Amino acid sequence: MTVVSVTAPDQVNLVSGGAILDDGVDANRITASGATLSAGTGIGTGAANGEVDTAVATLTASGSNGSVFLGEVDAVTLSSITAAGAGNDVTVTNAAGDMTVVSVSAPDAAVLTATTGAVLDDAANATRIVAGTAPINAGLGIGAAGANNEIDTTVVTLFAVAAAGSVNVGETDGITLQNVSAAGAGNDVTVINAAGNMTLVSVTATDQVNLTASVGSILDDDVNGTVISAAGTTLTAGAAIGATGANSQLDTTVATLTANA
């Protein structure tokens, strides 16, 4: 099924036994209050202009044996975006407005980009991003402070870059913070995992970095050139912080440091 232009005042529901593909023209799109896309293989492609273009408020998409590529014009809620099959990804980009995450799942990478807005959580901790890797990019912040407002994840590796806002993430188990960054005056990085270890590669904030491994250790990547960089850092671990041995200490460039193990 190739999509050129589909419009409805309420819902657009598209089902294909094969793939749902785009016509390669970004100006042609699905326009509706909500869209549900279900494909036997994938949805869109990773080629230039190959994403399925939408102008919807809520989006549900399932690729039963393929990746999902979607491009949204403005604010959107990702109700349920799923890519099944080994090595497949979810990639969603919106050009303007915020992106609210309910449930996103992929066996490989879940790539979310709110170009000028924030990537926000639905405030329900049981709904989350589940993937091997989660690269999340926002023009503003990622998640928010306050109970249940963090972006909930079950991922192995996290990339989270907020161009002008704080980063707030809650992870269920062991995680590597590959590149987590909060830019803009007074902004923080806060990451908490409920179980397992937290391994640090690069974490940067203009104000505070707050990292909590609730029952595990906070560990270094054994590369001295990758550091925590912030005005201040608070590290809290259920087990150890860093380790003995060459290059296993946590590397920091901070003015004030608090560490409790």
Order of alpha helices (4+ residues) and beta strands (2+ residues): beta-beta-beta-beta-beta-beta-beta-beta-beta-beta-beta-beta-beta-beta-beta-beta-beta-beta-beta-beta-beta-beta-beta-beta-beta-beta
